[in-house]
Amino acid sequence: MSEHTHDHNCDCGCNEEVTVTLTLDNDEVIECAVLTIYSVDDKEYIALLPLDEDGDNEEGDVYIYRYVETEDGEPTLENIEDDDEYEAAADAFDEWLDEQEFEDIVEE
């Protein structure tokens, strides 16, 4: 994963988009923007937006992984193998997305 010295929610004013580099099972390497890290049932998850060479997402896909930090604070992504766990993580992401859209409407 690529690193950024600031947290994705940092107040440093850097406005830098935090990205990670994923290597998929088929060895395809893709850059993804971090949308959010969130908790469900005492586990953390990360929602990633895959980007093309131009830094855009034309497909609208979002990848959701379990997010774990190692003892030395290194972030690790794990596949979600359990259907029920994935469903709970996806539902929580949908709720987060709805809140973001609502906040955009309120701010206008």
Summary of the structure (lengths in Angstrom):
residues: 108
radius of gyration: 14.5
end to end distance: 34.8
largest distance: 42.6
contacts: 232
relative contact order: 0.14
helix: 23%
strand: 34%
